[in-house]
Amino acid sequence: MENHANENEMSKNEEMISENNEAAENVSAQQETPVAENGTKEGASAENVVVDPAIKLQQELDEQKDKYIRLYSEFDNFRRRTAKEKLELIQSANEQLLNKLLPVADDFDRAEKSFKDKNDKELEGFFLIANKFRKTLEQSGVKVMEINAQTEFNPDLHEAITQIPVPDAAQKGKIVDVVEKGYLLNDKVIRFAKVVVGS
């Protein structure tokens, strides 16, 4: 009997100890769980969390602002790119037309060199047309490359068609003669100057 009574007392003691341990764990868990601003515990489920409507609206507003800024930036980039492409298209169309007109300018130059008496009254109309044609090219942005006897050969601007020996060493690598004029359109080469280079 005594053994049975001792076993009962021991089991009661063990139950009390386990209950005390559980109570202590609950108290420490409550102390460790931080409380959010709205009075809910972070450990609570999402259903129990009450979100402040002002915070939710502010977050949505920030998201919409971010989307708007991105969309505006993309549209601005698209507008600039389109304007640049349009300008390049217009210039390239002009470039093709002006390239086809350059041989006419060469013909005017050759015709002027062939005239012996440039003060002849009968040639006055020809010179008026030639000057008007040159001014039209200039107004379109076409410029003749400035080349003289001391100009250094530049492969970005000139095309060497031949080399000739020169007596002076200072003329080596320099342009001796211009066979065909070179032209620039808004500082971009549209026709390379064909030149003879000293060697």
C-alpha positions as CSV (number, residue, x, y, z in Angstrom):
1,M,0.0,0.0,0.0
2,E,2.7,2.3,1.0
3,N,4.4,1.7,-2.4
4,H,1.2,2.5,-4.2
5,A,0.7,5.7,-2.1
6,N,4.3,6.8,-2.9
7,E,3.8,6.2,-6.6
8,N,0.6,8.4,-6.5
9,E,2.5,11.2,-4.7
10,M,5.4,11.0,-7.2
11,S,3.0,11.1,-10.2
12,K,1.2,14.1,-8.7
13,N,4.6,15.8,-8.1
14,E,5.6,15.2,-11.7
15,E,2.3,16.6,-13.0
16,M,2.8,19.7,-10.9
17,I,6.4,20.2,-12.2
18,S,5.3,19.8,-15.8
19,E,2.4,22.3,-15.3
20,N,4.8,24.8,-13.7
21,N,7.2,24.3,-16.6
22,E,4.5,24.9,-19.2
23,A,3.3,28.0,-17.3
24,A,6.9,29.4,-17.2
25,E,7.3,28.7,-21.0
26,N,4.0,30.6,-21.7
27,V,5.1,33.6,-19.7
28,S,8.5,33.8,-21.4
29,A,6.9,33.4,-24.8
30,Q,4.6,36.2,-24.1
31,Q,7.4,38.4,-23.0
32,E,9.5,37.6,-26.2
33,T,6.7,38.1,-28.7
34,P,7.0,41.8,-29.8
35,V,3.8,43.8,-30.2
36,A,3.3,45.6,-33.5
37,E,2.2,49.3,-33.7
38,N,-1.4,48.4,-34.1
39,G,-1.5,46.3,-30.9
40,T,-1.2,42.8,-32.5
41,K,1.6,40.3,-31.9
42,E,4.0,39.5,-34.7
43,G,3.5,35.8,-34.1
44,A,-0.2,36.1,-34.7
45,S,-1.7,34.8,-38.0
46,A,-2.3,37.2,-41.0
47,E,-6.0,37.0,-40.4
48,N,-5.6,38.6,-36.9
49,V,-3.3,41.5,-38.2
50,V,-5.2,44.7,-38.7
51,V,-3.5,47.0,-41.3
52,D,-3.8,50.7,-40.9
53,P,-5.7,52.1,-44.0
54,A,-3.5,55.1,-44.2
55,I,-0.3,53.0,-44.4
56,K,-2.0,50.8,-47.1
57,L,-3.0,53.8,-49.1
58,Q,0.5,55.3,-48.8
59,Q,2.0,52.0,-50.1
60,E,-0.4,51.9,-53.1
61,L,0.4,55.6,-53.8
62,D,4.1,54.9,-53.8
63,E,3.6,52.0,-56.2
64,Q,1.6,54.1,-58.6
65,K,4.1,56.9,-58.5
66,D,6.9,54.4,-59.3
67,K,4.9,53.0,-62.2
68,Y,4.2,56.5,-63.5
69,I,7.8,57.6,-63.3
70,R,9.0,54.5,-65.2
71,L,6.3,54.9,-67.8
72,Y,7.1,58.6,-68.3
73,S,10.8,57.8,-68.6
74,E,10.2,55.1,-71.2
75,F,7.9,57.4,-73.2
76,D,10.5,60.3,-73.1
77,N,13.2,57.9,-74.3
78,F,10.9,56.7,-77.1
79,R,10.1,60.3,-78.1
80,R,13.7,61.3,-78.3
81,R,14.7,58.2,-80.2
82,T,11.9,58.7,-82.7
83,A,12.9,62.3,-83.3
84,K,16.5,61.4,-83.8
85,E,15.6,58.6,-86.2
86,K,13.4,61.0,-88.1
87,L,16.1,63.6,-88.4
88,E,18.6,61.0,-89.5
89,L,16.2,59.7,-92.1
90,I,15.7,63.3,-93.5
91,Q,19.4,63.9,-93.6
92,S,20.2,60.5,-95.3
93,A,17.5,61.3,-97.9
94,N,19.1,64.7,-98.5
95,E,22.5,63.0,-98.6
96,Q,21.5,60.7,-101.4
97,L,20.1,63.5,-103.5
98,L,23.1,65.8,-102.9
99,N,25.5,63.0,-103.8
100,K,23.8,62.8,-107.2
101,L,24.1,66.5,-107.7
102,L,27.9,66.6,-106.9
103,P,28.9,65.5,-110.5
104,V,26.9,68.5,-111.8
105,A,29.0,70.8,-109.6
106,D,32.1,69.1,-111.1
107,D,30.8,69.8,-114.6
108,F,30.3,73.5,-113.8
109,D,33.9,73.7,-112.5
110,R,35.2,72.0,-115.7
111,A,33.2,74.2,-117.9
112,E,34.5,77.4,-116.1
113,K,38.1,76.2,-116.6
114,S,37.5,75.6,-120.3
115,F,36.4,79.2,-120.9
116,K,39.3,81.4,-122.1
117,D,37.6,84.8,-121.7
118,K,35.6,84.8,-118.5
119,N,34.5,88.4,-119.0
120,D,32.5,87.5,-122.1
121,K,29.0,88.9,-121.8
122,E,27.5,85.8,-123.4
123,L,28.8,83.6,-120.5
124,E,27.2,85.8,-117.9
125,G,24.1,83.6,-117.7
126,F,26.2,80.5,-117.3
127,F,28.1,82.0,-114.4
128,L,24.8,83.1,-112.7
129,I,23.4,79.5,-112.9
130,A,26.7,78.0,-111.6
131,N,26.8,80.4,-108.7
132,K,23.1,79.8,-107.9
133,F,23.7,76.1,-107.9
134,R,26.7,76.4,-105.5
135,K,24.7,78.6,-103.1
136,T,21.9,76.1,-103.1
137,L,24.4,73.3,-102.1
138,E,25.8,75.5,-99.4
139,Q,22.4,76.3,-98.0
140,S,21.7,72.5,-97.9
141,G,24.8,72.2,-95.6
142,V,27.3,71.0,-98.4
143,K,30.8,72.4,-98.1
144,V,33.8,71.8,-100.3
145,M,36.9,70.4,-98.5
146,E,39.6,73.0,-98.2
147,I,42.8,71.3,-99.7
148,N,46.0,73.0,-100.6
149,A,49.5,71.8,-101.6
150,Q,50.7,71.6,-98.0
151,T,47.7,69.6,-96.7
152,E,48.7,66.4,-95.0
153,F,47.1,63.3,-96.4
154,N,44.2,62.1,-94.2
155,P,42.5,58.8,-95.0
156,D,39.4,59.9,-93.2
157,L,38.9,62.7,-95.7
158,H,41.0,61.9,-98.8
159,E,41.3,59.0,-101.2
160,A,44.7,58.6,-102.7
161,I,44.5,57.5,-106.4
162,T,48.2,57.5,-107.0
163,Q,51.6,58.5,-105.5
164,I,54.3,60.4,-107.3
165,P,57.9,60.9,-106.3
166,V,58.6,64.5,-105.1
167,P,62.0,66.2,-105.0
168,D,61.4,67.9,-101.7
169,A,61.3,65.6,-98.6
170,A,58.9,68.0,-96.9
171,Q,56.2,67.1,-99.5
172,K,56.3,63.4,-98.7
173,G,53.0,62.2,-97.4
174,K,51.4,65.5,-98.4
175,I,48.8,66.2,-101.2
176,V,50.4,67.3,-104.4
177,D,47.3,67.5,-106.6
178,V,43.5,67.3,-106.3
179,V,41.9,65.2,-109.1
180,E,38.3,65.4,-107.7
181,K,37.0,67.7,-105.0
182,G,35.7,66.3,-101.7
183,Y,32.5,67.4,-100.1
184,L,31.2,67.5,-96.5
185,L,27.5,67.5,-95.4
186,N,27.2,69.0,-91.9
187,D,30.8,68.0,-91.2
188,K,30.2,64.4,-92.4
189,V,32.1,63.2,-95.5
190,I,29.7,62.5,-98.4
191,R,32.4,62.3,-101.0
192,F,36.1,61.7,-100.4
193,A,38.5,64.0,-102.2
194,K,40.5,62.1,-104.9
195,V,44.1,63.2,-104.5
196,V,47.7,62.6,-105.6
197,V,50.1,62.1,-102.8
198,G,53.9,62.7,-102.8
199,S,56.2,59.8,-101.9
